[in-house]
Amino acid sequence: MFQILPEEVLKYLYLVMYLFVLTIILSIIYGLIEWLSRDRVLKIFDGKKVVVFTNSEAIYGRLSVPSKGGGSFEVFFLGDKLESPETLLAFLVENYHETGDVKFLREAEALLKKLKKLGRIRDDYDLNKVVINPWMPPSLTSKKIFSSDLSNVYAILMFRYMMDEKELRRKWKELKDIYHPSLIFKLKRTSYNIFAYIRDKIASISGQVTSPLLSYLTPELQKTFKEAQAKALTQLGANYNPLLENSIGRLITVLVDDIDGEKKYYQGVLKEYSSNYIAVYDVDYRFQMKTMFKGTIEVENYPQTILTLHGFTLPKEHHIKIEFTSIEKNKMNIRLINIYNDPIRIEKIIFKDKEVGINKVLFPKEYTNVIIETEEIELEPLLTIFYEISKEADIIWPISKVKIIGAGDYPATLLSEILGE
């Protein structure tokens, strides 16, 4: 048979083709490993604006979830939360002067323009006048939460009031899809669960079955398949929980170790779970609040959250109005009115050494009357009120901080049977 190319050239081409095919196979396998190695709960919030409550601070920014992170993540601060922006600008300018690479200067100019717009840098700040000062506070653009730090994480929250219209539309569609899943959603979920269910069987026999097969592969492919077996299959198997699986898209009740040290019951729609986290949508998350009134005027800088959350503040809102219905010789008759758009729970009111427990939920425009007995009557008494408000949020809780109590609604298949209809 006539041979067009010399044998040496053919060997070279076969080698190139082999390396090309090998590269494609390795890329696909490693891509699959990367995709499976990210926590499937954290992936839901990846790239979105969140508030992370830890035992020492509240971190606000955009969530970033790395591959093979083991539940770890990073929160990138938004422009108005960037710490020591002057230091970052000085770093970019210094690198421009040292390397001559104009990309550093362009990045500094773009950053400076945005920081001025946000009011983080004074308008007369000029890059030509940047001073390199080693004693300046270091810049900080993100906070990294490593796997070893997860015990300090209490919740990752996406508050409804922080979402724009586009995010809200996407959220409502997502909620509809999980609460009333389509056939495609059910098929995807079923396929995933079947694969997860047989994972243990695959893992138990994989050593016996794959060893002969691997002997036919190159060392590179043998190593890759072993990594896939160790990472991908293990990831899937660790995530399957039949008692949680049958509640996906349903209302559940959970008992949470909250950031303020109390155990609280919350309710919402179960979105997803993993070995590290659980995601629950449409939760009315509660904040303990404190405010002070001098007579009928609320004191400046109030109300406040009782727990100081460094890096996060609630919107400046007023929740309570005070009226004095009467001030008699030995007592004050006070009316507390809910002027908020949502319900609030009044816990207690304090005047000097007098504390009156109330523990009453007030809906918008509702009020409650309180009597405080006192020996000293003041025209403008200083009153302290403790109460709770709620903000609707989608929440990720670490599994270590939450106990799933049970379902909050009946499955459609059991509704008529249980209710006797």
Legacy VTK file of the C-alpha trace (Angstrom):
# vtk DataFile Version 3.0
C-alpha trace
ASCII
DATASET POLYDATA
POINTS 421 float
0.000 0.000 0.000
1.280 3.405 -0.997
2.230 5.544 2.022
1.905 9.301 1.489
3.701 10.426 4.664
6.909 9.036 6.088
6.582 6.735 9.078
8.339 9.178 11.414
5.889 11.950 10.502
2.923 9.619 11.073
4.247 8.721 14.520
4.526 12.410 15.327
0.965 13.072 14.136
-0.378 10.105 16.140
1.375 11.519 19.214
-0.151 14.955 18.638
-3.625 13.424 18.165
-3.169 11.327 21.303
-2.178 14.363 23.363
-5.070 16.372 21.912
-7.657 13.692 22.778
-6.052 13.176 26.194
-6.288 16.914 26.902
-9.971 16.979 25.992
-10.749 13.952 28.198
-8.818 15.384 31.132
-10.541 18.763 30.735
-13.984 17.157 30.785
-13.200 15.021 33.821
-11.608 17.858 35.777
-14.506 20.126 34.809
-16.928 17.563 36.209
-14.903 17.332 39.410
-14.860 21.136 39.735
-18.625 21.341 39.205
-19.379 18.635 41.743
-16.932 19.882 44.350
-18.747 23.169 45.083
-21.282 22.985 47.907
-24.669 22.763 46.194
-26.342 25.013 48.782
-23.739 27.762 48.626
-23.930 27.653 44.808
-27.479 29.031 45.052
-26.226 32.299 46.548
-23.002 32.436 44.525
-22.505 35.892 43.003
-25.389 37.434 44.962
-25.414 40.151 47.622
-25.598 38.610 51.079
-25.124 39.360 54.763
-23.083 36.789 56.692
-23.593 36.709 60.456
-20.635 35.386 62.421
-20.045 35.426 66.155
-18.007 38.629 65.865
-19.369 40.628 62.925
-21.795 40.940 60.060
-20.199 40.824 56.613
-22.046 42.423 53.699
-21.009 41.881 50.096
-21.097 39.567 47.097
-20.664 35.856 47.780
-18.025 33.852 45.934
-17.902 30.048 46.274
-14.667 28.307 45.205
-14.399 24.786 43.864
-13.198 22.100 46.261
-13.807 24.566 49.098
-15.280 22.112 51.584
-17.984 24.641 52.535
-15.633 27.637 52.611
-16.480 30.872 50.803
-15.465 34.503 50.321
-17.470 37.726 50.570
-16.294 40.619 48.389
-17.185 44.017 49.813
-19.186 46.428 47.713
-17.570 49.785 46.925
-19.017 51.609 49.921
-17.643 48.936 52.289
-14.100 48.793 50.906
-11.641 49.403 53.748
-8.754 51.892 53.271
-9.295 52.624 49.558
-6.374 55.104 49.560
-3.982 52.236 50.305
-5.290 50.246 47.340
-4.917 53.241 45.024
-1.377 53.810 46.286
-0.537 50.160 45.609
-1.750 50.411 41.994
0.107 53.673 41.364
3.294 52.266 42.915
3.122 49.190 40.673
2.603 51.414 37.638
5.749 53.400 38.431
7.797 50.273 39.143
6.693 48.147 36.187
5.646 50.751 33.648
2.548 48.648 32.914
-0.233 51.101 32.058
-2.880 48.556 33.139
-2.163 49.412 36.778
-2.753 53.103 36.092
-5.979 52.460 34.182
-7.273 50.264 36.995
-6.436 52.986 39.529
-8.200 55.659 37.429
-11.346 53.535 37.027
-11.384 52.692 40.737
-10.862 56.326 41.738
-13.783 57.436 39.568
-16.127 54.906 41.185
-14.939 55.698 44.712
-15.544 59.422 44.178
-19.034 58.665 42.906
-19.702 56.620 46.049
-18.344 59.381 48.246
-15.513 57.205 49.583
-12.772 59.500 48.237
-12.785 63.306 48.346
-13.340 65.017 44.992
-9.950 66.758 44.964
-8.009 63.495 45.379
-5.436 63.198 42.561
-3.422 60.115 41.596
-0.452 62.361 40.815
-0.315 63.295 44.501
-0.459 59.764 45.875
1.996 59.198 48.717
3.308 55.698 49.432
3.005 55.410 53.206
3.943 52.012 54.731
2.048 52.943 57.912
-1.296 53.424 56.190
-3.974 50.875 57.215
-4.049 47.959 54.735
-6.811 47.855 52.179
-9.390 45.096 52.462
-11.748 44.121 49.655
-13.050 40.799 50.956
-13.430 38.489 53.920
-12.487 34.821 53.548
-14.333 32.182 55.559
-12.248 29.009 55.670
-13.558 25.525 56.470
-12.050 25.861 59.944
-14.152 29.015 60.509
-17.543 27.457 59.746
-18.306 26.889 63.438
-18.361 30.696 63.797
-20.909 31.211 61.005
-24.550 31.575 62.101
-26.365 32.463 58.898
-25.990 33.699 55.319
-28.948 35.910 54.435
-30.392 37.525 51.317
-32.852 40.112 52.622
-35.833 40.910 50.435
-35.450 44.681 50.871
-31.928 44.474 49.389
-33.137 42.974 46.100
-33.869 45.036 43.005
-36.815 44.339 40.694
-34.828 41.970 38.487
-33.643 39.951 41.481
-37.167 39.841 42.909
-38.617 38.527 39.635
-35.945 35.831 39.509
-36.634 34.998 43.150
-40.405 34.623 42.630
-39.824 32.381 39.623
-37.370 30.266 41.597
-39.833 29.956 44.485
-42.606 28.953 42.088
-40.382 26.332 40.475
-39.531 24.638 43.780
-43.012 24.920 45.346
-44.791 23.692 42.207
-42.014 21.788 40.404
-42.323 21.060 36.711
-41.881 17.592 35.239
-38.368 18.504 34.077
-37.411 19.633 37.590
-38.739 16.383 39.056
-36.866 14.292 36.486
-33.598 16.141 37.187
-34.029 15.732 40.919
-34.950 12.055 40.596
-31.974 11.364 38.354
-29.644 13.043 40.795
-31.078 11.095 43.729
-30.819 7.771 41.923
-27.178 8.443 41.233
-26.596 9.507 44.844
-28.430 6.456 46.173
-26.272 3.977 44.279
-23.081 5.872 45.073
-22.230 3.617 48.013
-22.642 0.518 45.861
-20.429 1.991 43.175
-17.820 3.004 45.697
-17.843 -0.428 47.348
-17.160 -2.288 44.104
-15.221 0.408 42.257
-11.878 -0.931 43.419
-12.687 -4.412 42.070
-14.193 -3.226 38.793
-11.998 -0.282 37.887
-8.630 -1.832 38.667
-8.626 -4.126 35.594
-10.036 -1.348 33.431
-7.516 1.218 34.611
-4.675 -1.086 33.615
-5.528 -0.357 29.976
-5.244 3.415 30.452
-2.295 5.726 30.534
-0.903 6.797 33.943
-2.417 10.271 33.439
-5.925 8.880 32.900
-5.555 6.411 35.774
-4.721 9.264 38.136
-7.633 11.367 36.865
-10.205 8.594 37.267
-8.993 7.885 40.779
-9.412 11.561 41.671
-12.901 11.555 40.179
-13.797 8.463 42.235
-12.441 9.991 45.446
-14.005 13.453 45.013
-17.044 13.378 42.756
-18.702 10.221 44.059
-17.970 11.053 47.675
-19.460 14.523 47.225
-22.736 13.196 45.874
-23.194 10.483 48.437
-22.653 12.829 51.373
-25.449 15.117 50.205
-28.411 12.747 50.022
-30.885 12.738 52.918
-34.280 11.054 52.315
-36.042 12.911 55.175
-35.009 16.254 53.730
-35.446 15.206 50.115
-39.179 14.632 50.542
-39.538 18.205 51.871
-37.860 20.049 48.981
-40.239 22.837 47.980
-42.359 22.344 51.109
-42.784 24.375 54.273
-40.551 23.233 57.144
-40.014 24.271 60.768
-36.490 24.584 62.162
-34.954 25.348 65.546
-31.950 27.651 65.136
-29.041 28.669 67.344
-29.346 32.358 66.524
-26.681 35.036 66.514
-27.975 36.560 69.772
-27.398 33.307 71.654
-31.078 32.327 71.787
-32.745 29.282 70.262
-35.535 30.371 67.929
-38.108 28.641 65.774
-38.277 29.721 62.150
-40.357 28.548 59.218
-39.832 28.687 55.463
-39.678 26.747 52.215
-36.862 24.200 51.977
-34.838 25.034 48.874
-31.783 22.784 49.168
-29.496 20.960 51.585
-25.966 19.579 51.669
-23.630 18.019 54.194
-22.668 21.509 55.432
-25.697 23.764 54.929
-29.451 24.042 54.526
-31.196 26.728 52.437
-34.658 27.936 53.485
-36.641 30.551 51.542
-39.267 33.068 52.695
-38.177 33.238 56.330
-39.339 36.070 58.591
-35.995 36.679 60.294
-36.339 38.486 63.623
-34.171 41.285 65.034
-34.237 42.306 68.674
-34.486 46.088 68.880
-34.172 48.829 71.451
-35.383 52.425 71.339
-35.600 55.351 73.748
-38.121 58.169 74.023
-37.811 61.485 75.809
-41.476 62.142 76.350
-43.075 61.548 72.937
-39.871 62.267 70.961
-37.643 59.369 69.940
-34.034 59.940 70.986
-31.524 60.582 68.196
-29.744 57.508 66.726
-32.573 55.226 67.810
-33.899 52.614 67.206
-30.927 50.235 67.334
-30.406 46.499 67.190
-29.586 45.130 70.641
-26.790 43.052 69.178
-24.069 45.196 67.605
-23.482 43.881 64.084
-20.224 45.344 62.835
-20.371 45.968 59.097
-24.158 45.858 58.780
-26.974 48.199 59.742
-30.692 47.986 59.131
-32.433 50.715 57.114
-33.186 53.819 59.138
-36.838 53.246 60.040
-39.144 54.163 62.894
-41.409 51.493 64.305
-43.146 52.872 67.397
-44.980 56.037 68.329
-45.766 57.024 71.934
-48.794 58.908 73.260
-49.530 59.790 76.876
-53.233 59.290 77.452
-52.936 60.583 81.015
-50.365 61.390 83.699
-51.779 61.066 87.186
-50.298 61.364 90.641
-48.896 57.839 90.934
-49.002 56.491 87.399
-48.527 57.189 83.703
-50.929 55.845 81.073
-48.967 55.288 77.871
-50.114 54.196 74.423
-47.624 52.394 72.150
-48.602 52.500 68.467
-47.100 50.421 65.649
-46.251 52.888 62.843
-44.272 50.257 60.905
-45.472 48.529 57.734
-45.189 45.075 59.319
-46.046 43.486 62.661
-43.785 44.105 65.642
-43.609 42.381 69.011
-43.348 44.640 72.051
-41.451 42.883 74.828
-41.148 45.404 77.664
-40.907 49.064 78.606
-38.598 50.483 81.285
-38.799 53.742 83.237
-35.975 54.208 85.728
-36.116 51.086 87.909
-39.640 50.146 86.807
-39.963 47.390 84.205
-43.326 46.456 82.683
-43.570 43.266 80.632
-45.858 43.474 77.596
-45.092 40.561 75.191
-47.694 41.553 72.636
-47.713 41.520 68.820
-48.951 44.733 67.235
-49.973 44.800 63.606
-49.640 48.029 61.580
-51.579 50.897 63.226
-52.513 48.737 66.209
-51.698 49.940 69.708
-51.500 48.752 73.281
-51.973 50.681 76.516
-49.410 50.454 79.299
-49.618 51.680 82.876
-46.402 52.550 84.693
-46.690 53.195 88.398
-44.199 55.718 89.731
-43.640 57.999 92.663
-42.032 60.697 90.505
-43.994 62.289 87.696
-42.050 63.909 84.866
-43.384 65.896 81.944
-40.877 64.263 79.568
-39.961 60.902 81.119
-37.098 58.890 79.570
-38.554 55.545 78.439
-36.727 52.525 77.046
-38.614 50.024 74.906
-37.433 46.548 73.892
-39.152 44.923 70.935
-38.688 42.737 67.839
-39.143 43.350 64.134
-38.844 40.902 61.239
-37.303 41.143 57.785
-38.169 38.619 55.087
-35.110 36.766 53.823
-33.803 33.663 52.075
-31.369 32.065 54.496
-28.564 29.532 54.450
-27.902 28.030 57.880
-24.946 25.798 58.733
-26.215 22.320 59.569
-24.427 22.595 62.922
-26.604 25.588 63.885
-30.014 24.230 62.935
-32.283 21.348 63.870
-35.001 20.394 61.403
-38.146 19.816 63.475
-40.598 18.748 60.790
-42.832 19.718 57.905
-44.968 22.835 58.101
-47.575 21.729 55.565
-49.039 18.467 54.285
-47.921 16.874 51.014
-50.697 16.955 48.445
-50.764 13.149 48.337
-51.588 12.944 52.047
-53.749 16.013 52.527
-57.159 14.490 51.889
-56.312 11.286 53.764
-55.014 13.022 56.901
-57.767 15.631 57.027
-60.441 13.038 56.360
-61.759 14.479 53.146
LINES 1 422
421 0 1 2 3 4 5 6 7 8 9 10 11 12 13 14 15 16 17 18 19 20 21 22 23 24 25 26 27 28 29 30 31 32 33 34 35 36 37 38 39 40 41 42 43 44 45 46 47 48 49 50 51 52 53 54 55 56 57 58 59 60 61 62 63 64 65 66 67 68 69 70 71 72 73 74 75 76 77 78 79 80 81 82 83 84 85 86 87 88 89 90 91 92 93 94 95 96 97 98 99 100 101 102 103 104 105 106 107 108 109 110 111 112 113 114 115 116 117 118 119 120 121 122 123 124 125 126 127 128 129 130 131 132 133 134 135 136 137 138 139 140 141 142 143 144 145 146 147 148 149 150 151 152 153 154 155 156 157 158 159 160 161 162 163 164 165 166 167 168 169 170 171 172 173 174 175 176 177 178 179 180 181 182 183 184 185 186 187 188 189 190 191 192 193 194 195 196 197 198 199 200 201 202 203 204 205 206 207 208 209 210 211 212 213 214 215 216 217 218 219 220 221 222 223 224 225 226 227 228 229 230 231 232 233 234 235 236 237 238 239 240 241 242 243 244 245 246 247 248 249 250 251 252 253 254 255 256 257 258 259 260 261 262 263 264 265 266 267 268 269 270 271 272 273 274 275 276 277 278 279 280 281 282 283 284 285 286 287 288 289 290 291 292 293 294 295 296 297 298 299 300 301 302 303 304 305 306 307 308 309 310 311 312 313 314 315 316 317 318 319 320 321 322 323 324 325 326 327 328 329 330 331 332 333 334 335 336 337 338 339 340 341 342 343 344 345 346 347 348 349 350 351 352 353 354 355 356 357 358 359 360 361 362 363 364 365 366 367 368 369 370 371 372 373 374 375 376 377 378 379 380 381 382 383 384 385 386 387 388 389 390 391 392 393 394 395 396 397 398 399 400 401 402 403 404 405 406 407 408 409 410 411 412 413 414 415 416 417 418 419 420
